[in-house]
Amino acid sequence: MSDIIPNRLNDALTRAPSLAALSGRRTEFAQAERVWSDVLEPELSRREESRKATIRAAITRSVIGAGIPVFIIILLMISTLVSVRIISPGIIFLVLVSGAIVSATAWVRVFTMKSQTKQLVLSAACEPFAFTYDTLHPDLSDVVDLKTLASRVKELNAAYSGKTNPTVNTPFGAINMSSTNGPEAPTPAYEILKTVKLLPGHSRLKFEDLISGERAGTRFALVEAKLETGGKNSKTVFQGILVHVEYPVRFLGRTVIARSGWWKRGRYSGDLKKVNLISRELEEAFTVYSTDQVEARALLSPDRMERLIALERHFSGGKLRGVFEDGHMTLALEAEDQFEAGSIFKTLVDSRRYASALVELGLVCDLIDGFLTRDWVQGRL
């Protein structure tokens, strides 16, 4: 996602351990130092001068663009053709519009460089796990002027505002989509969570950062989602992570879990009944309803619930919720801008970009292992 929250992104890198410290924590991390020194560091070093030049060009063009209307206004004032009182209400608007028009393509190149850097670092982090990564960002590398940008804007607007295809291909096969406006959902998680009313009402949606693969003998996919109400007073109603994990066996019932004090809708539908958890602490922290009390308590054991809490804590998220039904575990966690690999406004040659991505992937693996194999070490990450 964007660098809108630089402090959070910087904090994520600051907390990242060294690659040397990581190398002994998992077999997948054993080659981390070699991958950094032989692959990532040389490539990121090669891109560093280009990064500086690209950002300088974008800032320079923004200043020039913003200065054009200011210069014209000054000339008009000097010639006494226009008074300050008359022109002042439109000055800010003209400055912003002019700056945006003149610098648009330059900032597109900054966005493209950020996206390509994230693709490089996250793909390298996914490789030892045999996972795949896709930013899901549009390819804007061919935008060289305002004409090509305008043509791509039409295309992007159609993709993000038009109605979705009724049938969408995902890593888990084809799924049916509703008529919500926005891009195609890359995993079944969105439709599943919406069906059980674990996502708030919205009319627009956006997805990015898709990670998928196999772990503990089953397939999974994780994606970031942003849901908005749309319209004149549009607001973001959900921004976070959607996780979909296939189970090797089908559940006997439906179990819905959510942080206490949040989930109200849908819990009285059908034959869902409240589940009393073994731990009093967990009972106070989570609300659980199920059609099968025995299965729910066996599934949501204290150690597994700790994995959910660890995931929530690491991503600084909240309002964790999910559903276990048929042959899947599907979760949603509200959290801002994950899997960023650092800010484009900082040097690219920083091993913590790679280390941070490895830590986040390791935590996802801990979650899956904890539910499917229970083969994990507490506090490993």
C-alpha positions in Angstrom: 0.0 0.0 0.0 1.0 3.6 0.2 3.5 5.5 2.4 0.6 7.5 3.9 1.6 6.3 7.4 5.4 6.6 7.3 5.7 6.3 11.1 4.0 2.9 11.2 6.1 1.7 8.3 9.3 2.9 9.9 8.3 1.2 13.2 7.8 -2.1 11.4 11.4 -1.9 10.1 12.8 -0.8 13.4 11.3 -3.8 15.1 12.7 -6.2 12.5 15.5 -8.5 13.8 18.8 -8.9 12.0 19.1 -11.6 9.3 21.7 -13.3 11.4 19.3 -13.6 14.3 16.6 -14.9 12.0 18.7 -17.5 10.3 18.4 -20.0 13.2 14.7 -19.6 13.9 13.4 -21.6 11.0 14.8 -23.8 8.3 13.2 -21.5 5.7 15.4 -18.6 7.1 18.7 -20.5 6.9 19.7 -18.9 3.6 18.4 -15.4 4.4 21.8 -13.8 4.8 23.0 -15.3 1.5 19.9 -14.3 -0.4 20.3 -10.7 0.8 24.0 -10.4 0.0 23.9 -12.3 -3.3 20.5 -11.3 -4.7 18.6 -8.5 -3.0 21.4 -6.1 -1.9 23.1 -5.9 -5.4 19.7 -5.4 -7.1 18.5 -2.8 -4.6 21.8 -1.0 -4.8 21.4 -0.8 -8.6 18.0 0.8 -8.1 19.0 3.2 -5.4 20.3 6.0 -7.7 17.2 5.7 -9.9 15.0 6.0 -6.8 16.6 9.2 -5.7 16.5 10.7 -9.2 12.8 9.7 -9.7 11.7 11.3 -6.4 13.7 14.4 -7.1 12.0 14.7 -10.5 8.6 14.3 -9.0 9.2 16.9 -6.3 10.7 19.3 -8.8 7.8 19.0 -11.2 5.3 19.4 -8.4 7.0 22.7 -7.3 7.1 23.9 -10.9 3.5 23.0 -11.5 2.4 24.7 -8.3 4.4 27.7 -9.1 2.9 28.4 -12.5 -0.5 29.8 -11.2 1.4 31.7 -8.5 3.6 33.3 -11.1 0.6 34.3 -13.2 -1.2 35.7 -10.2 1.8 37.8 -9.3 2.0 39.2 -12.8 -1.7 40.1 -12.7 -1.3 41.8 -9.4 1.7 43.8 -10.6 -0.3 45.0 -13.6 -3.2 45.8 -11.3 -5.6 44.0 -13.6 -6.8 41.7 -10.8 -7.1 42.5 -7.1 -5.9 40.2 -4.3 -9.4 40.1 -2.8 -10.9 38.7 -6.1 -8.3 36.0 -6.8 -7.6 34.7 -3.2 -10.4 32.2 -3.0 -9.1 30.3 -6.0 -5.4 30.4 -5.4 -5.1 27.2 -3.4 -7.3 25.3 -5.9 -5.3 26.5 -8.9 -2.0 25.7 -7.2 -3.1 22.1 -6.4 -4.6 21.4 -9.8 -1.6 22.8 -11.7 0.9 20.9 -9.5 -1.0 17.7 -9.9 -1.3 18.0 -13.7 2.4 18.9 -14.3 3.8 16.3 -11.9 1.3 13.4 -12.5 3.5 11.2 -14.7 6.5 11.7 -12.4 4.6 10.5 -9.4 3.3 7.6 -11.4 6.9 6.6 -11.9 7.5 6.8 -8.1 4.5 4.6 -7.5 5.7 2.1 -10.1 9.2 2.0 -8.5 7.6 1.3 -5.1 5.5 -1.4 -6.5 8.4 -3.1 -8.3 10.6 -2.9 -5.2 7.8 -4.5 -3.0 7.3 -7.2 -5.6 11.1 -8.0 -5.6 11.5 -8.1 -1.8 8.2 -10.0 -1.0 8.8 -12.5 -3.7 12.3 -13.2 -2.3 10.8 -13.6 1.2 8.1 -16.0 -0.2 10.5 -18.2 -2.1 11.9 -20.3 0.7 8.3 -21.1 1.7 7.4 -21.9 -1.9 4.7 -19.2 -1.7 3.8 -16.8 -4.5 3.4 -13.1 -4.1 1.6 -10.5 -6.2 1.1 -6.8 -5.4 -2.0 -6.8 -7.5 -1.0 -3.3 -8.6 -1.8 -2.2 -12.2 1.3 -2.1 -14.4 1.9 1.6 -15.1 5.4 1.3 -16.4 4.3 2.3 -19.9 3.0 5.7 -18.7 5.3 8.3 -20.1 3.1 11.4 -20.7 -0.3 12.8 -19.9 -1.8 11.2 -23.0 -0.9 7.6 -22.0 -1.8 8.4 -18.4 -5.3 9.6 -19.5 -5.8 6.4 -21.5 -4.8 4.2 -18.5 -7.0 6.2 -16.1 -10.0 5.2 -18.1 -8.9 1.6 -18.0 -8.2 1.7 -14.2 -11.5 3.5 -13.5 -13.4 0.8 -15.4 -11.6 -1.9 -13.4 -12.2 -0.4 -10.0 -15.7 1.1 -10.5 -17.3 -1.3 -12.9 -19.3 -4.4 -11.8 -17.4 -7.5 -11.1 -17.4 -10.6 -13.3 -20.0 -13.1 -11.9 -17.4 -15.8 -12.0 -13.8 -15.2 -10.9 -10.8 -17.5 -11.0 -8.8 -17.7 -7.7 -6.0 -20.0 -6.4 -8.8 -22.2 -5.1 -10.7 -22.4 -8.4 -13.7 -20.4 -9.8 -16.1 -18.7 -7.4 -19.3 -16.7 -7.9 -19.2 -13.0 -7.2 -21.9 -10.6 -6.2 -22.6 -7.3 -8.0 -20.5 -5.1 -5.6 -18.6 -2.5 -7.5 -14.8 -3.1 -7.7 -12.1 -5.5 -8.9 -12.3 -9.2 -8.9 -11.8 -10.8 -5.4 -8.6 -12.9 -5.6 -9.7 -15.4 -3.0 -13.0 -16.9 -1.7 -12.5 -15.1 1.7 -14.3 -12.0 0.7 -17.5 -13.7 -0.4 -17.5 -16.1 2.6 -17.0 -13.3 5.2 -19.6 -11.2 3.6 -22.1 -14.0 3.5 -21.8 -14.6 7.2 -22.0 -10.8 7.8 -18.5 -10.5 9.2 -17.8 -7.5 6.9 -19.5 -4.2 7.1 -21.8 -2.9 4.4 -19.9 -1.3 1.5 -20.2 -0.5 -2.2 -16.5 -0.3 -3.3 -13.6 -2.6 -2.7 -9.9 -2.8 -3.4 -7.4 -5.7 -3.0 -3.6 -5.9 -3.0 -0.7 -8.0 -1.6 -1.8 -11.5 -2.5 0.2 -14.3 -0.9 -0.8 -17.8 -1.7 0.7 -21.3 -1.5 0.7 -24.6 0.4 1.5 -25.0 4.1 1.0 -28.0 6.4 -0.4 -30.0 3.5 -3.1 -27.6 2.6 -3.6 -24.5 0.4 -4.0 -21.0 1.7 -4.3 -17.4 0.5 -3.9 -14.1 2.2 -4.8 -10.7 0.8 -5.2 -7.1 2.0 -8.7 -5.6 1.4 -10.1 -2.0 1.6 -13.8 -1.6 1.7 -15.6 1.8 1.2 -19.1 3.0 1.3 -18.9 5.1 -1.9 -20.8 8.2 -2.8 -20.2 11.8 -2.0 -19.3 11.2 1.7 -17.5 7.9 1.1 -15.5 6.4 4.0 -13.4 3.4 4.7 -15.3 0.8 6.7 -12.7 -2.0 6.6 -9.0 -2.1 5.9 -7.1 -5.2 6.8 -6.2 -8.8 6.0 -8.4 -11.6 4.7 -7.0 -15.1 5.3 -8.5 -18.3 3.7 -7.1 -21.7 4.6 -8.4 -25.0 3.3 -8.9 -27.8 5.8 -8.1 -31.4 4.9 -11.4 -32.5 6.4 -14.8 -30.9 6.4 -16.2 -29.4 9.6 -19.4 -30.9 11.0 -20.9 -27.5 11.7 -20.4 -23.7 11.4 -18.4 -21.9 14.0 -18.1 -18.1 14.0 -15.6 -16.2 16.2 -15.2 -12.5 16.8 -13.6 -10.1 19.3 -16.1 -9.5 22.1 -18.2 -6.3 22.0 -18.0 -6.1 18.2 -20.0 -8.8 16.4 -23.8 -8.6 16.8 -25.3 -9.1 13.3 -26.1 -12.7 12.3 -25.4 -14.5 15.6 -29.1 -15.3 16.1 -29.6 -16.6 12.6 -30.2 -20.3 12.1 -29.2 -22.7 14.9 -26.0 -20.9 16.0 -25.6 -21.1 19.8 -23.1 -19.4 22.1 -20.0 -21.4 22.9 -18.4 -21.3 26.4 -14.6 -21.5 26.0 -12.3 -23.3 28.4 -10.3 -20.3 29.4 -12.0 -17.4 31.2 -9.6 -14.9 29.7 -10.4 -16.1 26.2 -14.1 -16.2 27.1 -13.9 -12.5 27.9 -11.9 -11.6 24.9 -13.9 -13.5 22.2 -17.5 -14.2 21.3 -18.0 -17.6 19.7 -21.2 -19.1 18.2 -21.5 -22.5 16.6 -23.9 -25.1 15.4 -21.7 -27.8 17.0 -20.6 -27.0 20.6 -18.2 -30.0 20.9 -16.4 -29.3 17.7 -16.1 -25.6 18.4 -14.5 -26.2 21.8 -12.1 -28.8 20.4 -11.2 -26.5 17.5 -10.7 -23.3 19.5 -8.3 -24.7 22.1 -6.3 -22.1 24.2 -3.0 -22.7 22.3 -4.8 -22.1 18.9 -6.5 -19.0 20.2 -3.1 -17.7 21.3 -2.0 -18.0 17.6 -4.9 -15.8 16.6 -4.0 -13.3 19.3 -0.3 -13.3 18.2 -1.4 -12.6 14.7 -3.5 -9.7 15.8 -0.8 -8.3 18.1 2.0 -8.4 15.5 0.0 -6.6 12.8 -1.3 -4.1 15.3 -4.7 -5.0 14.3 -8.1 -5.4 15.9 -11.7 -6.7 15.5 -10.4 -10.2 14.6 -13.3 -12.3 13.3 -13.7 -15.5 11.3 -15.7 -18.6 10.3 -14.9 -22.3 10.3 -17.3 -24.2 8.0 -17.2 -26.9 5.4 -13.6 -27.3 4.6 -12.1 -23.9 5.3 -11.0 -21.5 8.0 -11.6 -17.9 6.9 -10.4 -14.9 9.0 -10.5 -11.1 8.8 -8.3 -8.8 10.8 -8.5 -5.0 10.7 -4.9 -3.6 10.2 -3.4 -0.8 8.2 -0.8 -1.3 5.4 0.9 -4.6 5.9 3.6 -6.3 3.8 5.1 -2.9 2.7 8.8 -3.7 2.7 9.6 -0.2 3.8 9.1 3.4 2.5 10.1 4.4 -1.0 11.3 7.7 0.5 14.0 5.8 2.5 17.1 4.0 1.1 16.3 0.7 -0.6 19.5 -0.9 0.6 18.3 -1.9 4.1 18.2 -5.6 5.0 15.4 -4.9 7.5 13.0 -4.6 4.5 13.7 -8.3 3.8 13.8 -9.3 7.5 10.4 -7.6 8.2 8.8 -9.6 5.3 10.2 -12.9 6.6 8.9 -12.2 10.1 5.4 -11.5 8.8 5.4 -14.6 6.7 6.7 -16.7 9.6 3.8 -15.6 11.7 1.2 -16.6 9.1 2.9 -20.0 9.0 2.7 -20.2 12.8 -1.1 -19.6 12.5 -1.6 -22.3 9.9 0.7 -24.8 11.7 -1.1 -24.2 15.0 -4.5 -25.0 13.5 -3.5 -27.9 11.2 -0.5 -29.6 12.8 0.1 -27.9 16.1 3.8 -28.2 15.2 5.0 -24.8 16.2 7.2 -23.3 19.0 5.6 -20.7 21.2 7.2 -17.2 21.0 9.3 -18.2 18.0 8.7 -14.9 16.3 
